[in-house]
């Protein structure tokens, strides 16, 4: 097949973007504005994986993406683009592809838009009876509920990659709560999610496939005891991007997670249900934490999961894939296979081996 790879490249300087578009459209003034985008090494690794089987074209998801995709007319787009700006940025490329009638990997614009919005995600989960921590959303300090039970988590509602979930996001009294909510409102220019803090173990779960073929890869546990002494017991922005480095990686993950069979089944079942009720397709990574009773609850879903290629980069989806016996290239091609089967872009030979057209 002719596969186009859609991406957003994180450069050393954001000034390469059109400054006028950034000034008008950005929802965040924080230093982590481009943390969701992929570096050149990740993009090249995905390109190599795709090129092992397909003809590949690169398409940066910039203001010229529509014209590029319209001219290319690829058979399939491998979508890893996080989008430029705005509350629905992750939906931008899939919406363009739908308009052009070009098939693509991963979830559609509606699912991507909902999953980026923590409030809407939790509303859908709660309506369908999928366990998720209790929450409130506030757009000003005056909206903070008067009676709350601490500790609590404070997050911006429209960010990924742990943006805005700093070590100070876990608050233990009203003074800290007000200060953190004020910081989120002023820094990100968006509502703040005030969420019940779950005190138990934390996991991240990679799912691959669709329908009856949906599989849960080996569960990754986040070992919070490996964090630096005195910090909050959460997988914060600092833990993900500052304290855990390639040169000095934290021993923070266990995969497969050491969980008893009953807990493993509970985690797998609620993750599969969350995947389905949010309308996810082909792949997704889901964050889970145990409550005070030891029961799993869904924290959030990431239908555009991070896929840093090198093991020392501690990227959770590739880590789970390796534990399942999938190389990095095999993981990328498995996403293509899942999309191709869903879209009818494959056929079955006499020996029942699937062949991508």
C-alpha positions as a Python dict, from the first residue, in 0.01 Angstrom:
ca = {
    (1, 'X'): (0, 0, 0),
    (2, 'X'): (88, 365, -27),
    (3, 'X'): (83, 482, 336),
    (4, 'X'): (116, 846, 435),
    (5, 'X'): (256, 920, 781),
    (6, 'X'): (89, 1226, 938),
    (7, 'X'): (281, 1383, 1227),
    (8, 'X'): (365, 1699, 1417),
    (9, 'X'): (740, 1750, 1452),
    (10, 'X'): (868, 1894, 1778),
    (11, 'X'): (1156, 2120, 1691),
    (12, 'X'): (1404, 2293, 1919),
    (13, 'X'): (1232, 2623, 1852),
    (14, 'X'): (862, 2676, 1807),
    (15, 'X'): (934, 2999, 1618),
    (16, 'X'): (940, 2796, 1298),
    (17, 'X'): (561, 2796, 1321),
    (18, 'X'): (369, 3091, 1195),
    (19, 'X'): (367, 3325, 1492),
    (20, 'X'): (38, 3482, 1395),
    (21, 'X'): (-143, 3147, 1398),
    (22, 'X'): (11, 3063, 1734),
    (23, 'X'): (-93, 3395, 1884),
    (24, 'X'): (-452, 3360, 1770),
    (25, 'X'): (-516, 2988, 1816),
    (26, 'X'): (-310, 2861, 2107),
    (27, 'X'): (-498, 2742, 2416),
    (28, 'X'): (-187, 2739, 2632),
    (29, 'X'): (87, 2983, 2718),
    (30, 'X'): (283, 2727, 2918),
    (31, 'X'): (641, 2623, 2841),
    (32, 'X'): (516, 2269, 2767),
    (33, 'X'): (307, 2382, 2468),
    (34, 'X'): (473, 2140, 2224),
    (35, 'X'): (528, 1847, 2462),
    (36, 'X'): (267, 1635, 2284),
    (37, 'X'): (446, 1652, 1948),
    (38, 'X'): (695, 1387, 1835),
    (39, 'X'): (1069, 1428, 1790),
    (40, 'X'): (1245, 1345, 1464),
    (41, 'X'): (1378, 1013, 1598),
    (42, 'X'): (1027, 883, 1669),
    (43, 'X'): (898, 994, 1330),
    (44, 'X'): (1191, 828, 1154),
    (45, 'X'): (1139, 506, 1352),
    (46, 'X'): (773, 489, 1252),
    (47, 'X'): (865, 567, 891),
    (48, 'X'): (1119, 281, 887),
    (49, 'X'): (865, 40, 1032),
    (50, 'X'): (605, 132, 772),
    (51, 'X'): (861, 124, 490),
    (52, 'X'): (948, -237, 570),
    (53, 'X'): (619, -333, 407),
    (54, 'X'): (469, -27, 235),
    (55, 'X'): (554, 275, 22),
    (56, 'X'): (563, 573, 262),
    (57, 'X'): (511, 947, 222),
    (58, 'X'): (564, 1194, 507),
    (59, 'X'): (302, 1461, 570),
    (60, 'X'): (359, 1719, 843),
    (61, 'X'): (27, 1819, 999),
    (62, 'X'): (72, 2190, 938),
    (63, 'X'): (-144, 2450, 764),
    (64, 'X'): (-65, 2292, 425),
    (65, 'X'): (-167, 1938, 525),
    (66, 'X'): (-503, 1944, 344),
    (67, 'X'): (-343, 2021, 8),
    (68, 'X'): (-65, 1767, 57),
    (69, 'X'): (-305, 1487, 143),
    (70, 'X'): (-543, 1580, -136),
    (71, 'X'): (-260, 1562, -388),
    (72, 'X'): (-106, 1240, -253),
    (73, 'X'): (-429, 1037, -230),
    (74, 'X'): (-264, 759, -25),
    (75, 'X'): (-432, 424, 32),
    (76, 'X'): (-406, 477, 409),
    (77, 'X'): (-276, 738, 652),
    (78, 'X'): (-91, 632, 966),
    (79, 'X'): (-207, 911, 1194),
    (80, 'X'): (15, 1019, 1482),
    (81, 'X'): (-55, 1393, 1446),
    (82, 'X'): (-144, 1573, 1768),
    (83, 'X'): (-275, 1879, 1582),
    (84, 'X'): (-178, 2242, 1584),
    (85, 'X'): (-396, 2444, 1822),
    (86, 'X'): (-738, 2453, 1980),
    (87, 'X'): (-957, 2233, 2195),
    (88, 'X'): (-1013, 1980, 1915),
    (89, 'X'): (-658, 1979, 1779),
    (90, 'X'): (-622, 1600, 1782),
    (91, 'X'): (-930, 1574, 1559),
    (92, 'X'): (-793, 1805, 1287),
    (93, 'X'): (-616, 1552, 1063),
    (94, 'X'): (-887, 1281, 1093),
    (95, 'X'): (-1152, 1542, 1005),
    (96, 'X'): (-954, 1642, 696),
    (97, 'X'): (-913, 1277, 600),
    (98, 'X'): (-1286, 1213, 640),
    (99, 'X'): (-1356, 1510, 413),
    (100, 'X'): (-1114, 1369, 154),
    (101, 'X'): (-1248, 1013, 195),
    (102, 'X'): (-900, 885, 277),
    (103, 'X'): (-888, 597, 530),
    (104, 'X'): (-662, 625, 832),
    (105, 'X'): (-546, 443, 1142),
    (106, 'X'): (-689, 514, 1483),
    (107, 'X'): (-996, 685, 1619),
    (108, 'X'): (-1226, 929, 1443),
    (109, 'X'): (-1255, 1305, 1513),
    (110, 'X'): (-1542, 1266, 1760),
    (111, 'X'): (-1357, 1015, 1980),
    (112, 'X'): (-1032, 1211, 1966),
    (113, 'X'): (-1211, 1532, 2059),
    (114, 'X'): (-1393, 1372, 2352),
    (115, 'X'): (-1088, 1187, 2486),
    (116, 'X'): (-878, 1504, 2488),
    (117, 'X'): (-1145, 1666, 2707),
    (118, 'X'): (-1115, 1503, 3050),
    (119, 'X'): (-1455, 1634, 3155),
    (120, 'X'): (-1640, 1486, 2855),
    (121, 'X'): (-1448, 1159, 2884),
    (122, 'X'): (-1548, 1117, 3246),
    (123, 'X'): (-1911, 1208, 3171),
    (124, 'X'): (-1930, 934, 2907),
    (125, 'X'): (-1758, 680, 3132),
    (126, 'X'): (-1985, 759, 3426),
    (127, 'X'): (-2301, 739, 3212),
    (128, 'X'): (-2198, 392, 3095),
    (129, 'X'): (-2115, 275, 3447),
    (130, 'X'): (-1738, 259, 3395),
    (131, 'X'): (-1566, 344, 3725),
    (132, 'X'): (-1389, 682, 3721),
    (133, 'X'): (-1300, 919, 4008),
    (134, 'X'): (-1560, 1176, 4114),
    (135, 'X'): (-1492, 1524, 3984),
    (136, 'X'): (-1592, 1888, 3945),
    (137, 'X'): (-1497, 2133, 3670),
    (138, 'X'): (-1448, 2502, 3749),
    (139, 'X'): (-1387, 2803, 3527),
    (140, 'X'): (-1319, 3047, 3811),
    (141, 'X'): (-1214, 3041, 4176),
    (142, 'X'): (-1570, 3130, 4273),
    (143, 'X'): (-1693, 2797, 4133),
    (144, 'X'): (-1478, 2582, 4363),
    (145, 'X'): (-1720, 2374, 4574),
    (146, 'X'): (-1733, 2474, 4940),
    (147, 'X'): (-1723, 2123, 5085),
    (148, 'X'): (-1462, 1884, 4951),
    (149, 'X'): (-1281, 1578, 5081),
    (150, 'X'): (-901, 1591, 5050),
    (151, 'X'): (-659, 1500, 4900),
    (152, 'X'): (-761, 1600, 4547),
    (153, 'X'): (-605, 1623, 4202),
    (154, 'X'): (-613, 1941, 3993),
    (155, 'X'): (-563, 1923, 3615),
    (156, 'X'): (-629, 2129, 3303),
    (157, 'X'): (-913, 1958, 3117),
    (158, 'X'): (-776, 1989, 2762),
    (159, 'X'): (-414, 1870, 2776),
    (160, 'X'): (-228, 1546, 2717),
    (161, 'X'): (123, 1416, 2793),
    (162, 'X'): (76, 1509, 3163),
    (163, 'X'): (83, 1879, 3074),
    (164, 'X'): (-31, 2079, 3373),
    (165, 'X'): (-26, 1776, 3603),
    (166, 'X'): (276, 1887, 3801),
    (167, 'X'): (401, 1758, 4134),
    (168, 'X'): (179, 2028, 4291),
    (169, 'X'): (-134, 1886, 4126),
    (170, 'X'): (-200, 1674, 4435),
    (171, 'X'): (-347, 1913, 4694),
    (172, 'X'): (-421, 1836, 5057),
    (173, 'X'): (-609, 2145, 5177),
    (174, 'X'): (-820, 2432, 5044),
    (175, 'X'): (-534, 2681, 5033),
    (176, 'X'): (-330, 2453, 4805),
    (177, 'X'): (-641, 2375, 4600),
    (178, 'X'): (-717, 2742, 4532),
    (179, 'X'): (-354, 2812, 4443),
    (180, 'X'): (-335, 2520, 4199),
    (181, 'X'): (-671, 2595, 4036),
    (182, 'X'): (-563, 2957, 3990),
    (183, 'X'): (-238, 2839, 3830),
    (184, 'X'): (-421, 2608, 3585),
    (185, 'X'): (-672, 2878, 3489),
    (186, 'X'): (-407, 3143, 3430),
    (187, 'X'): (-142, 2921, 3269),
    (188, 'X'): (-358, 2716, 3033),
    (189, 'X'): (-656, 2946, 2981),
    (190, 'X'): (-902, 2661, 3024),
    (191, 'X'): (-1119, 2510, 3299),
    (192, 'X'): (-965, 2309, 3580),
    (193, 'X'): (-1067, 1955, 3670),
    (194, 'X'): (-1086, 1890, 4044),
    (195, 'X'): (-1076, 1513, 4084),
    (196, 'X'): (-1096, 1265, 4370),
    (197, 'X'): (-749, 1127, 4445),
    (198, 'X'): (-726, 748, 4437),
    (199, 'X'): (-463, 622, 4683),
    (200, 'X'): (-392, 281, 4529),
    (201, 'X'): (-155, 136, 4269),
    (202, 'X'): (-133, 293, 3923),
    (203, 'X'): (-125, 117, 3587),
    (204, 'X'): (-127, 202, 3219),
    (205, 'X'): (-287, -39, 2976),
    (206, 'X'): (-222, -72, 2601),
    (207, 'X'): (-501, -206, 2380),
    (208, 'X'): (-463, -315, 2019),
    (209, 'X'): (-727, -417, 1766),
    (210, 'X'): (-1104, -388, 1726),
    (211, 'X'): (-1421, -576, 1813),
    (212, 'X'): (-1367, -942, 1898),
    (213, 'X'): (-999, -904, 1799),
    (214, 'X'): (-935, -637, 2062),
    (215, 'X'): (-646, -748, 2282),
    (216, 'X'): (-500, -608, 2601),
    (217, 'X'): (-120, -611, 2598),
    (218, 'X'): (71, -690, 2919),
    (219, 'X'): (-21, -434, 3186),
    (220, 'X'): (240, -176, 3288),
    (221, 'X'): (257, -76, 3655),
    (222, 'X'): (395, 263, 3755),
    (223, 'X'): (609, 207, 4064),
    (224, 'X'): (552, 529, 4253),
    (225, 'X'): (808, 425, 4517),
    (226, 'X'): (1077, 485, 4253),
    (227, 'X'): (1005, 859, 4248),
    (228, 'X'): (1247, 1097, 4423),
    (229, 'X'): (1197, 1121, 4801),
    (230, 'X'): (937, 1369, 4923),
    (231, 'X'): (746, 1418, 4597),
    (232, 'X'): (376, 1350, 4542),
    (233, 'X'): (280, 986, 4472),
    (234, 'X'): (156, 1063, 4119),
    (235, 'X'): (295, 1016, 3768),
    (236, 'X'): (343, 1389, 3719),
    (237, 'X'): (483, 1597, 3435),
    (238, 'X'): (816, 1608, 3619),
    (239, 'X'): (819, 1230, 3661),
    (240, 'X'): (746, 1173, 3292),
    (241, 'X'): (968, 1435, 3131),
    (242, 'X'): (1224, 1572, 3382),
    (243, 'X'): (1321, 1309, 3639),
    (244, 'X'): (1306, 1011, 3402),
    (245, 'X'): (1570, 1065, 3132),
    (246, 'X'): (1740, 846, 2874),
    (247, 'X'): (2074, 906, 3043),
    (248, 'X'): (1940, 824, 3388),
    (249, 'X'): (1607, 639, 3354),
    (250, 'X'): (1394, 582, 3661),
    (251, 'X'): (1319, 221, 3752),
    (252, 'X'): (957, 323, 3754),
    (253, 'X'): (783, 59, 3540),
    (254, 'X'): (706, -309, 3584),
    (255, 'X'): (579, -497, 3280),
    (256, 'X'): (407, -734, 3299),
    (257, 'X'): (272, -586, 3621),
    (258, 'X'): (270, -826, 3918),
    (259, 'X'): (-106, -848, 3962),
    (260, 'X'): (-322, -1134, 4080),
    (261, 'X'): (-550, -1294, 3817),
    (262, 'X'): (-871, -1139, 3954),
    (263, 'X'): (-729, -784, 3949),
    (264, 'X'): (-587, -842, 3602),
    (265, 'X'): (-929, -946, 3473),
    (266, 'X'): (-1094, -645, 3638),
    (267, 'X'): (-844, -404, 3480),
    (268, 'X'): (-874, -566, 3137),
    (269, 'X'): (-1255, -567, 3149),
    (270, 'X'): (-1297, -200, 3242),
    (271, 'X'): (-1034, -95, 2987),
    (272, 'X'): (-1208, -286, 2709),
    (273, 'X'): (-1540, -134, 2810),
    (274, 'X'): (-1391, 217, 2820),
    (275, 'X'): (-1235, 158, 2475),
    (276, 'X'): (-1572, 58, 2333),
    (277, 'X'): (-1797, 318, 2494),
    (278, 'X'): (-1565, 599, 2381),
    (279, 'X'): (-1560, 459, 2027),
    (280, 'X'): (-1184, 399, 2012),
    (281, 'X'): (-1037, 223, 1709),
    (282, 'X'): (-722, 20, 1640),
    (283, 'X'): (-525, 120, 1951),
    (284, 'X'): (-539, 320, 2273),
    (285, 'X'): (-354, 353, 2603),
    (286, 'X'): (-565, 380, 2917),
    (287, 'X'): (-450, 500, 3260),
    (288, 'X'): (-592, 316, 3562),
    (289, 'X'): (-560, 363, 3936),
    (290, 'X'): (-692, 159, 4229),
    (291, 'X'): (-927, 315, 4483),
    (292, 'X'): (-916, 268, 4860),
    (293, 'X'): (-1089, -71, 4820),
    (294, 'X'): (-832, -192, 4569),
    (295, 'X'): (-1074, -170, 4276),
    (296, 'X'): (-960, -22, 3941),
    (297, 'X'): (-1097, 305, 3804),
    (298, 'X'): (-1028, 475, 3471),
    (299, 'X'): (-829, 799, 3493),
    (300, 'X'): (-816, 885, 3122),
    (301, 'X'): (-780, 745, 2769),
    (302, 'X'): (-516, 832, 2511),
    (303, 'X'): (-622, 714, 2163),
    (304, 'X'): (-303, 873, 2020),
    (305, 'X'): (-51, 702, 2250),
    (306, 'X'): (313, 797, 2272),
    (307, 'X'): (545, 555, 2089),
    (308, 'X'): (903, 656, 2163),
    (309, 'X'): (1115, 385, 1997),
    (310, 'X'): (1412, 316, 2226),
    (311, 'X'): (1359, 100, 2540),
    (312, 'X'): (1555, 344, 2757),
    (313, 'X'): (1297, 612, 2675),
    (314, 'X'): (1043, 428, 2894),
    (315, 'X'): (751, 473, 2653),
    (316, 'X'): (469, 259, 2786),
    (317, 'X'): (291, 135, 2471),
    (318, 'X'): (614, 2, 2310),
    (319, 'X'): (712, -139, 2650),
    (320, 'X'): (386, -337, 2668),
    (321, 'X'): (431, -450, 2307),
    (322, 'X'): (782, -579, 2378),
    (323, 'X'): (648, -774, 2676),
    (324, 'X'): (393, -929, 2437),
    (325, 'X'): (671, -1033, 2200),
    (326, 'X'): (618, -752, 1947),
    (327, 'X'): (914, -555, 1820),
    (328, 'X'): (871, -184, 1758),
    (329, 'X'): (827, -242, 1385),
    (330, 'X'): (575, -520, 1451),
    (331, 'X'): (377, -290, 1679),
    (332, 'X'): (349, -19, 1413),
    (333, 'X'): (253, -273, 1147),
    (334, 'X'): (-2, -430, 1383),
    (335, 'X'): (-180, -93, 1404),
    (336, 'X'): (-185, -80, 1024),
    (337, 'X'): (-319, -437, 1014),
    (338, 'X'): (-594, -355, 1263),
    (339, 'X'): (-701, -53, 1058),
    (340, 'X'): (-679, -243, 729),
    (341, 'X'): (-896, -525, 862),
    (342, 'X'): (-1151, -277, 1001),
    (343, 'X'): (-1160, -90, 669),
    (344, 'X'): (-1172, -397, 446),
    (345, 'X'): (-828, -325, 296),
    (346, 'X'): (-716, -685, 334),
    (347, 'X'): (-802, -1023, 195),
    (348, 'X'): (-759, -1382, 315),
    (349, 'X'): (-562, -1636, 118),
    (350, 'X'): (-615, -2010, 98),
    (351, 'X'): (-391, -2067, 401),
    (352, 'X'): (-599, -1813, 602),
    (353, 'X'): (-308, -1571, 629),
    (354, 'X'): (-420, -1210, 599),
    (355, 'X'): (-260, -1008, 322),
    (356, 'X'): (-277, -629, 313),
    (357, 'X'): (-386, -511, -30),
}
